[in-house]
Amino acid sequence: MLRILSLHDFESPAFGEAAIIGLIEGVIHYCAYDALQDEMQPFAKYLRDYPEVSVTQEILATRETARTISAGELFLPVHDSVFKKIVNVWRERGLSEAIRFAAATDPEQITNVVHWIATRLNRVLDLMDRGIYHRDVLPMSGNGSVTDIVATRDWNTSLVRCLSWHPHCTRLAVAMRDDRIRIFSQGLLGVPVLRHSAQKSVCCLSWRPHAGRELAVACYSGVLIWTIELGAASNLLSHAILLKQRNHVPVTNVVWHPQGDLLASCSPTDSNIMIWNVSKEEGVPLKRVGGGGICFTCWSPCGLRLFSASCRNIFRVWNTGVPTPWHTEKWTVPQGRVATACFGPNLTLLFATTGDPATIFSLPLQDTIFDVKKATNNDVKIAMRLIDLTKVNFSSDDNDDYITVGGKIVSMEWDPTGKYLAILFQDSPVIALVKTNLSRLSRIVEVQPSCLIKGFPGEVPNCINFYQKRTSWICLTIAWSSGRVQHFPIVENESRVDTSTYSTLLPQFVRPNGSYSFDVRGYRQY
């Protein structure tokens, strides 16, 4: 029987002033703060191709002289009559959108009688769209609030609210607390800064696959689609369009289909997922009754499945790989709701619950799950408990200090190769890194403890994201509460890494400037 991994199985991180800065061939490397920029450190050669990112309180309120241009300012407007515009909206988006357009128009342009009728019909449409599960106002804190839903610890006060690596190149988007987004790219002169009047309360960023400069932003007003120009005039030439749908605000999550043709967005006040055709600026709702608003969604790497978690105990898995209307499977969790989820290879889903104790489950999603005719009695359709996240205290040698690990989970990231899982907690100052192995035949995920990633004294992790492009090593990017953005290298075999252009490594257990290492290669669960 498969043993459930417990946080007790991890080795305690070393106490003191040093932070963990890398995992190289099973050896945990520590480093003092004043030695982070030392090129002789064993981790330095792996990070030279990654942009340096540092966020301070001082840069949040700076005023750039360049003005952001919206998409509407790039083209000359066409002046049609109001009635012609209503007809065009009716033809392109349907009767309901035409009624809403008429209700928002100046009464003097369409006569008071037409405006009065459109206003009353619009109220009826609002009541129908809202339904019994819609909430106009989210609580500011606690269960169901934006802070409770987003994949960022301490979202209200964090200097970095979210970050996202581009899937095809070394380009990192970082959203700050001032609702400005900065683009960091190695070798790029200057840092493009994206700001827009509608860009408030940024919750999520997602780069468009197969398009180097398009970025989707989930914010309070809807979804902003940025087209980013890199270079000296980037702030002036970058522009955005706003995608919004009535009763679909605030948007707390956006995610692109792996092919880059569709964009999914969700809101905790709307029980529908919006699937956007960005080129046409049109959205189609995926309607399902029950479960309340949607907290977040995620695509499988192959694009055949779309996962959606509601604000209650219901979650759904959509089958998107058929030309017919999408099918969905409805699931429930015994306690709480799904806090976070991620797909790995072979259509394997990992999700964590908010119940007490918090638990990570594994759910293999075979093709036969949606096809009753092909289903057999041997198909695994039960979520299996994988990791127990019950809180554990690790004490120092003299018992004067301790570190708490576990409890409520905020975010969970699975690297593109399916080898490492990073877990971010609400009440822990460390990140749990789990080594994973997925069998192609059994579809069972085997897990082993790797290490607990600790920052400098006083730092807590706010958000995480794996570097998406596959290389000979793995990079986990961590935004700490101090504003430090760390690239954490995970190297399994140094012999496979081309080091011809780099300096020779120092002896493994002798580090300058207070740096040292800790070998965990002999510690395994199985």
PLY file of the C-alpha trace (Angstrom):
ply
format ascii 1.0
element vertex 526
property float x
property float y
property float z
element edge 525
property int vertex1
property int vertex2
end_header
0.00 0.00 0.00
1.33 3.43 -0.94
2.53 5.34 2.10
1.28 8.90 2.59
4.09 11.42 2.84
4.15 13.43 6.05
6.00 16.65 6.81
7.70 14.71 9.62
9.71 12.97 6.89
11.60 16.17 6.03
14.95 17.07 7.53
14.91 20.24 9.60
16.49 23.26 7.87
19.56 24.73 9.51
18.87 27.58 11.93
20.90 30.75 11.71
21.45 33.77 9.47
22.06 31.91 6.20
19.36 31.09 3.62
19.01 28.04 1.39
19.98 29.06 -2.13
20.18 25.84 -4.17
19.88 22.06 -4.35
22.75 20.57 -6.38
23.01 16.79 -6.72
21.08 16.26 -3.51
23.21 18.74 -1.55
21.46 21.71 0.07
23.57 24.88 -0.27
23.33 27.75 2.19
24.60 31.29 1.76
24.96 34.43 3.86
23.29 37.60 2.60
26.53 39.45 1.84
27.76 36.56 -0.33
24.77 36.36 -2.68
26.58 38.26 -5.45
29.78 36.25 -5.14
30.52 34.71 -8.57
32.53 31.94 -6.88
29.46 30.51 -5.17
28.51 27.05 -6.53
25.05 28.22 -7.53
26.17 31.38 -9.37
26.92 29.76 -12.72
23.38 28.43 -13.00
21.79 31.85 -12.53
23.77 33.97 -15.00
21.11 33.60 -17.69
18.30 34.67 -15.36
17.43 38.35 -14.82
18.16 39.88 -11.45
14.99 41.08 -9.75
14.78 43.12 -6.58
11.76 45.04 -5.34
12.01 47.79 -2.75
9.42 49.99 -1.11
10.94 53.05 -2.81
10.24 51.96 -6.40
6.53 51.30 -5.84
5.41 54.92 -5.85
7.72 56.28 -8.57
6.15 58.15 -11.47
7.28 57.28 -14.98
7.18 60.14 -17.46
6.00 57.87 -20.26
2.27 57.50 -20.70
0.59 54.17 -21.35
-1.42 54.10 -24.56
-4.58 52.06 -24.78
-5.56 50.14 -27.87
-8.33 52.58 -28.67
-5.86 55.44 -29.10
-3.96 53.66 -31.86
-6.78 53.82 -34.42
-9.14 56.52 -35.65
-12.73 56.00 -34.47
-15.59 55.37 -36.91
-18.64 57.55 -36.18
-21.84 55.55 -36.73
-25.31 56.37 -35.52
-26.39 54.93 -32.18
-29.09 52.75 -33.73
-26.60 51.33 -36.22
-24.26 50.50 -33.35
-27.10 48.72 -31.51
-27.89 46.68 -34.61
-24.22 45.75 -35.02
-24.00 44.65 -31.38
-27.21 42.61 -31.81
-25.81 40.90 -34.91
-22.36 40.20 -33.44
-23.07 39.53 -29.75
-26.77 38.81 -29.44
-29.94 40.49 -28.18
-28.91 40.66 -24.50
-25.74 42.61 -25.28
-27.70 44.93 -27.56
-30.12 45.67 -24.70
-27.24 46.40 -22.33
-25.57 48.65 -24.90
-28.80 50.61 -25.33
-29.26 50.94 -21.56
-25.75 52.42 -21.23
-26.32 54.95 -24.02
-27.27 58.59 -23.48
-31.13 58.82 -23.49
-31.00 61.87 -25.76
-29.39 59.78 -28.50
-31.98 56.97 -28.56
-35.10 58.77 -27.14
-36.34 58.49 -23.57
-38.87 55.75 -24.36
-36.32 53.37 -25.88
-33.86 54.07 -23.08
-36.56 53.42 -20.40
-37.45 50.06 -21.97
-33.79 49.06 -22.36
-33.07 49.98 -18.72
-35.90 47.80 -17.39
-34.93 44.88 -19.60
-31.34 45.28 -18.49
-32.37 44.93 -14.83
-34.18 41.69 -15.65
-31.08 40.37 -17.42
-28.95 41.27 -14.39
-31.23 39.30 -12.09
-31.13 36.32 -14.43
-27.33 36.42 -14.75
-26.75 36.91 -11.05
-28.83 33.95 -9.95
-28.88 32.64 -6.43
-25.11 32.10 -6.25
-23.88 35.53 -7.28
-22.51 37.96 -4.70
-22.11 41.64 -5.48
-19.43 42.35 -2.91
-16.62 40.10 -1.73
-15.60 40.21 1.93
-12.39 42.11 2.58
-10.85 39.26 4.58
-11.56 35.72 5.69
-13.16 32.90 3.74
-14.23 33.85 0.22
-12.19 37.06 0.05
-9.70 37.81 -2.71
-6.88 37.40 -0.19
-8.19 33.93 0.67
-8.52 32.86 -2.98
-5.40 34.13 -4.77
-2.18 32.09 -4.93
-0.21 34.72 -2.97
0.48 34.78 0.73
-0.45 38.09 2.40
-1.71 39.49 -0.92
-2.82 42.80 0.61
0.61 43.68 2.00
3.02 41.75 -0.21
5.47 43.84 -2.27
5.18 41.25 -5.08
1.62 40.15 -5.70
2.25 37.61 -8.46
4.87 36.58 -10.98
4.91 34.52 -14.17
7.64 33.05 -16.35
7.21 33.07 -20.12
6.81 29.47 -21.42
9.38 29.84 -24.20
12.03 32.35 -23.14
13.78 33.89 -20.13
11.26 36.64 -19.49
9.62 37.24 -16.13
6.54 39.37 -15.43
6.24 40.69 -11.87
3.13 42.46 -10.54
3.83 44.84 -7.66
1.61 46.10 -4.87
1.22 49.42 -6.73
-0.61 47.51 -9.52
2.21 48.10 -11.97
3.76 45.20 -13.84
7.46 45.11 -14.58
9.01 42.89 -17.24
12.47 41.49 -16.49
14.48 39.90 -19.26
18.14 38.98 -19.34
20.14 41.35 -21.55
17.32 43.87 -21.90
18.23 47.50 -21.30
15.72 48.97 -18.92
12.66 47.41 -17.34
9.33 47.96 -19.14
6.62 49.13 -16.74
2.98 48.37 -17.59
0.29 50.56 -16.06
-3.33 51.14 -17.02
-6.28 52.93 -15.49
-8.18 49.61 -15.28
-5.23 47.70 -13.83
-6.29 47.55 -10.18
-5.98 44.68 -7.70
-3.87 42.46 -9.96
-4.30 38.82 -8.93
-2.79 36.70 -11.71
-0.50 36.91 -14.75
-0.33 34.54 -17.72
1.91 34.74 -20.81
0.35 33.72 -24.10
2.06 30.61 -25.52
3.61 30.94 -28.99
3.39 34.73 -28.73
6.44 36.35 -27.20
4.95 39.66 -26.06
1.31 39.10 -25.04
0.42 38.98 -21.38
-3.00 38.40 -19.77
-3.68 40.13 -16.45
-6.50 39.32 -14.04
-7.64 42.43 -12.21
-10.68 44.00 -10.59
-12.17 45.44 -13.80
-11.77 42.32 -15.96
-8.96 40.89 -18.09
-6.26 43.11 -19.58
-4.43 41.78 -22.64
-1.09 43.53 -23.00
0.95 43.68 -26.18
4.40 44.57 -24.91
7.11 46.34 -26.86
10.59 45.76 -25.49
13.34 48.34 -25.73
13.88 52.03 -25.08
10.35 53.06 -26.09
8.61 50.12 -24.42
6.53 52.20 -21.98
5.22 54.37 -24.79
4.40 51.67 -27.35
3.02 48.92 -25.12
-0.77 48.89 -25.14
-3.64 46.89 -23.68
-7.24 45.98 -24.39
-9.77 45.30 -21.62
-11.98 42.22 -21.83
-14.92 42.40 -19.46
-18.22 40.68 -18.98
-21.15 41.78 -16.89
-21.19 40.16 -13.43
-17.73 38.71 -14.09
-15.68 40.87 -11.73
-13.31 40.87 -10.01
-11.31 38.44 -12.13
-8.94 36.50 -9.88
-7.44 34.01 -12.33
-6.52 33.85 -16.02
-4.84 30.98 -17.85
-4.07 30.40 -21.54
-4.73 27.18 -23.41
-1.32 25.58 -24.22
-1.90 26.35 -27.90
-2.49 30.01 -27.10
-5.82 30.28 -28.94
-8.19 30.39 -25.95
-8.07 32.18 -22.60
-10.02 31.11 -19.51
-10.92 33.55 -16.75
-12.94 33.22 -13.57
-14.38 35.27 -10.75
-15.52 34.27 -7.23
-18.74 36.25 -7.84
-19.62 34.34 -11.04
-20.46 30.63 -11.31
-19.47 30.68 -15.00
-16.02 30.33 -16.53
-15.40 32.72 -19.41
-13.60 31.30 -22.45
-12.26 34.22 -24.47
-11.44 34.47 -28.14
-9.00 37.31 -27.67
-8.62 38.16 -31.35
-12.36 38.82 -31.57
-12.60 40.21 -28.01
-15.50 37.85 -27.36
-16.20 35.54 -24.44
-18.39 32.45 -24.13
-19.49 31.37 -20.64
-19.24 27.77 -19.49
-22.45 27.54 -17.46
-22.98 25.11 -14.61
-25.34 25.38 -11.64
-24.01 24.72 -8.15
-20.78 25.34 -6.32
-20.90 29.12 -6.17
-18.28 31.32 -7.80
-15.06 30.00 -9.34
-11.80 30.47 -7.43
-9.34 29.42 -10.11
-8.85 27.31 -13.24
-5.90 25.52 -14.85
-5.26 23.72 -18.14
-3.48 20.40 -18.49
-0.17 20.67 -20.43
-1.73 18.83 -23.37
-4.77 21.13 -23.40
-7.27 18.26 -23.17
-8.51 19.07 -19.66
-9.60 22.24 -17.90
-9.85 22.16 -14.10
-12.10 24.58 -12.22
-12.43 24.95 -8.44
-15.51 26.54 -6.94
-15.72 28.53 -3.71
-17.47 25.56 -2.11
-16.61 21.87 -1.98
-17.30 21.26 -5.69
-14.72 21.13 -8.47
-15.08 20.15 -12.10
-12.86 18.73 -14.82
-13.77 19.70 -18.38
-12.89 17.53 -21.35
-11.86 19.98 -24.09
-10.34 17.56 -26.57
-13.42 16.84 -28.67
-15.12 18.94 -31.37
-18.54 18.48 -29.76
-19.69 20.66 -26.82
-17.40 20.26 -23.82
-18.14 17.53 -21.30
-17.60 17.94 -17.60
-17.16 15.68 -14.59
-18.33 16.96 -11.21
-16.39 16.09 -8.05
-16.64 17.02 -4.37
-14.14 17.15 -1.53
-15.13 15.93 1.96
-14.18 19.13 3.80
-13.56 22.74 2.87
-12.77 23.45 -0.79
-9.94 22.97 -3.25
-7.23 25.47 -2.28
-4.89 24.91 -5.24
-4.29 22.42 -8.05
-1.84 21.69 -10.85
-1.49 19.26 -13.72
1.54 17.10 -14.39
2.47 14.67 -17.15
0.06 11.98 -18.37
-3.08 13.90 -17.37
-2.32 13.53 -13.67
-3.91 16.10 -11.40
-2.71 17.11 -7.95
-5.00 19.20 -5.77
-4.98 20.33 -2.16
-7.92 20.95 0.15
-8.51 23.55 2.83
-9.92 20.99 5.24
-8.32 20.27 8.61
-5.85 18.73 8.15
-4.97 20.06 4.71
-4.17 17.24 2.30
-2.78 16.90 -1.22
-4.58 14.36 -3.42
-3.60 12.68 -6.67
-6.20 12.05 -9.38
-5.32 10.32 -12.66
-7.62 11.48 -15.46
-7.69 8.82 -18.16
-9.43 9.38 -21.47
-12.04 6.77 -20.50
-13.26 8.90 -17.64
-15.50 10.77 -20.09
-16.42 7.76 -22.23
-18.76 5.29 -20.53
-18.46 2.79 -23.40
-14.67 2.53 -22.98
-14.67 2.58 -19.21
-13.71 -0.60 -17.40
-13.89 -1.79 -13.84
-10.12 -1.31 -13.50
-10.23 2.44 -14.21
-9.04 4.46 -11.24
-11.57 7.21 -10.54
-10.86 7.83 -6.88
-8.60 10.61 -5.64
-5.76 9.18 -3.56
-4.29 10.89 -0.49
-0.70 11.74 -1.32
0.73 14.22 1.22
-0.46 15.02 4.73
0.09 18.73 5.45
-0.56 18.63 9.20
1.60 21.24 10.95
4.99 20.11 12.23
7.43 22.07 14.43
11.18 21.72 13.84
13.24 22.85 16.81
16.83 24.07 16.89
19.51 22.02 18.64
19.26 24.12 21.81
15.43 24.28 21.59
15.55 28.09 21.70
13.90 28.46 18.30
11.56 26.49 16.07
10.11 26.58 12.55
6.50 25.61 11.82
5.83 23.81 8.54
2.43 22.87 7.12
-1.14 23.92 7.69
-3.22 25.88 5.21
-1.80 25.76 1.70
-1.70 28.88 -0.49
-0.05 27.70 -3.68
1.38 24.58 -5.27
3.58 24.43 -8.38
4.69 21.34 -10.32
7.71 21.83 -12.55
7.23 21.10 -16.30
9.23 17.87 -16.10
7.04 16.49 -13.31
10.04 15.87 -11.02
9.54 18.47 -8.27
6.55 19.90 -6.44
6.83 23.18 -4.50
4.31 23.90 -1.72
3.67 27.35 -0.22
1.89 27.63 3.14
0.00 30.45 4.80
1.64 30.17 8.21
5.10 28.75 7.43
8.30 30.69 6.68
9.57 27.90 4.40
8.62 26.21 1.12
8.34 22.42 1.06
10.05 20.91 -1.99
8.88 17.38 -2.81
10.52 15.04 -5.33
7.90 13.31 -7.49
8.00 10.33 -9.81
5.11 9.43 -12.09
4.84 5.93 -13.53
3.51 5.84 -17.07
1.88 2.46 -16.56
0.26 2.74 -13.14
-0.30 6.53 -13.15
0.60 6.50 -9.45
2.59 9.46 -8.17
5.46 8.49 -5.88
6.67 11.26 -3.58
9.82 11.69 -1.52
10.87 14.55 0.76
13.50 16.79 -0.81
14.12 19.88 1.34
12.56 22.86 3.10
13.57 26.13 1.42
14.27 28.79 4.05
14.94 32.48 3.51
16.89 34.99 5.55
15.70 35.89 9.08
12.38 37.75 8.95
11.56 36.67 5.40
8.48 34.65 4.44
7.66 33.46 0.91
4.78 35.24 -0.85
4.51 33.56 -4.27
6.33 31.00 -6.43
6.66 29.96 -10.08
8.82 27.42 -11.91
10.83 28.47 -14.95
8.79 26.97 -17.79
11.36 26.34 -20.52
13.02 22.94 -20.15
16.76 23.02 -19.48
19.32 20.64 -18.01
18.34 21.88 -14.55
15.20 23.21 -12.87
14.69 26.74 -11.56
12.10 27.75 -8.95
11.55 31.49 -8.58
10.44 32.71 -5.14
9.24 36.20 -4.14
10.03 36.86 -0.48
8.34 39.39 1.81
11.48 41.53 1.87
11.14 42.13 -1.88
13.96 39.74 -2.73
13.16 37.59 -5.76
15.20 34.40 -5.64
16.00 31.96 -8.44
16.47 28.57 -6.76
18.43 26.10 -8.94
17.68 22.37 -8.68
20.44 20.37 -10.37
20.26 16.57 -10.38
23.36 15.82 -12.45
26.09 18.39 -12.90
27.84 16.27 -15.54
24.96 16.96 -17.92
25.36 20.70 -17.54
27.77 22.47 -19.89
30.22 24.25 -17.60
32.88 25.03 -20.19
32.22 28.77 -19.94
32.07 28.84 -16.17
34.64 28.85 -13.40
35.61 25.67 -11.60
33.52 24.68 -8.60
35.03 24.99 -5.15
35.29 21.90 -2.94
31.85 20.69 -1.92
32.02 21.31 1.81
34.21 24.42 1.89
32.48 27.70 0.99
33.80 31.26 1.28
31.98 34.09 3.03
30.04 31.95 5.46
28.50 29.65 2.85
28.10 25.94 3.58
26.15 22.91 2.38
24.15 20.03 3.77
23.96 16.60 2.12
20.51 14.96 2.06
21.19 12.35 -0.62
21.02 9.51 1.87
17.59 10.49 3.17
14.70 8.91 1.28
11.22 7.78 2.17
11.26 4.51 0.24
0 1
1 2
2 3
3 4
4 5
5 6
6 7
7 8
8 9
9 10
10 11
11 12
12 13
13 14
14 15
15 16
16 17
17 18
18 19
19 20
20 21
21 22
22 23
23 24
24 25
25 26
26 27
27 28
28 29
29 30
30 31
31 32
32 33
33 34
34 35
35 36
36 37
37 38
38 39
39 40
40 41
41 42
42 43
43 44
44 45
45 46
46 47
47 48
48 49
49 50
50 51
51 52
52 53
53 54
54 55
55 56
56 57
57 58
58 59
59 60
60 61
61 62
62 63
63 64
64 65
65 66
66 67
67 68
68 69
69 70
70 71
71 72
72 73
73 74
74 75
75 76
76 77
77 78
78 79
79 80
80 81
81 82
82 83
83 84
84 85
85 86
86 87
87 88
88 89
89 90
90 91
91 92
92 93
93 94
94 95
95 96
96 97
97 98
98 99
99 100
100 101
101 102
102 103
103 104
104 105
105 106
106 107
107 108
108 109
109 110
110 111
111 112
112 113
113 114
114 115
115 116
116 117
117 118
118 119
119 120
120 121
121 122
122 123
123 124
124 125
125 126
126 127
127 128
128 129
129 130
130 131
131 132
132 133
133 134
134 135
135 136
136 137
137 138
138 139
139 140
140 141
141 142
142 143
143 144
144 145
145 146
146 147
147 148
148 149
149 150
150 151
151 152
152 153
153 154
154 155
155 156
156 157
157 158
158 159
159 160
160 161
161 162
162 163
163 164
164 165
165 166
166 167
167 168
168 169
169 170
170 171
171 172
172 173
173 174
174 175
175 176
176 177
177 178
178 179
179 180
180 181
181 182
182 183
183 184
184 185
185 186
186 187
187 188
188 189
189 190
190 191
191 192
192 193
193 194
194 195
195 196
196 197
197 198
198 199
199 200
200 201
201 202
202 203
203 204
204 205
205 206
206 207
207 208
208 209
209 210
210 211
211 212
212 213
213 214
214 215
215 216
216 217
217 218
218 219
219 220
220 221
221 222
222 223
223 224
224 225
225 226
226 227
227 228
228 229
229 230
230 231
231 232
232 233
233 234
234 235
235 236
236 237
237 238
238 239
239 240
240 241
241 242
242 243
243 244
244 245
245 246
246 247
247 248
248 249
249 250
250 251
251 252
252 253
253 254
254 255
255 256
256 257
257 258
258 259
259 260
260 261
261 262
262 263
263 264
264 265
265 266
266 267
267 268
268 269
269 270
270 271
271 272
272 273
273 274
274 275
275 276
276 277
277 278
278 279
279 280
280 281
281 282
282 283
283 284
284 285
285 286
286 287
287 288
288 289
289 290
290 291
291 292
292 293
293 294
294 295
295 296
296 297
297 298
298 299
299 300
300 301
301 302
302 303
303 304
304 305
305 306
306 307
307 308
308 309
309 310
310 311
311 312
312 313
313 314
314 315
315 316
316 317
317 318
318 319
319 320
320 321
321 322
322 323
323 324
324 325
325 326
326 327
327 328
328 329
329 330
330 331
331 332
332 333
333 334
334 335
335 336
336 337
337 338
338 339
339 340
340 341
341 342
342 343
343 344
344 345
345 346
346 347
347 348
348 349
349 350
350 351
351 352
352 353
353 354
354 355
355 356
356 357
357 358
358 359
359 360
360 361
361 362
362 363
363 364
364 365
365 366
366 367
367 368
368 369
369 370
370 371
371 372
372 373
373 374
374 375
375 376
376 377
377 378
378 379
379 380
380 381
381 382
382 383
383 384
384 385
385 386
386 387
387 388
388 389
389 390
390 391
391 392
392 393
393 394
394 395
395 396
396 397
397 398
398 399
399 400
400 401
401 402
402 403
403 404
404 405
405 406
406 407
407 408
408 409
409 410
410 411
411 412
412 413
413 414
414 415
415 416
416 417
417 418
418 419
419 420
420 421
421 422
422 423
423 424
424 425
425 426
426 427
427 428
428 429
429 430
430 431
431 432
432 433
433 434
434 435
435 436
436 437
437 438
438 439
439 440
440 441
441 442
442 443
443 444
444 445
445 446
446 447
447 448
448 449
449 450
450 451
451 452
452 453
453 454
454 455
455 456
456 457
457 458
458 459
459 460
460 461
461 462
462 463
463 464
464 465
465 466
466 467
467 468
468 469
469 470
470 471
471 472
472 473
473 474
474 475
475 476
476 477
477 478
478 479
479 480
480 481
481 482
482 483
483 484
484 485
485 486
486 487
487 488
488 489
489 490
490 491
491 492
492 493
493 494
494 495
495 496
496 497
497 498
498 499
499 500
500 501
501 502
502 503
503 504
504 505
505 506
506 507
507 508
508 509
509 510
510 511
511 512
512 513
513 514
514 515
515 516
516 517
517 518
518 519
519 520
520 521
521 522
522 523
523 524
524 525
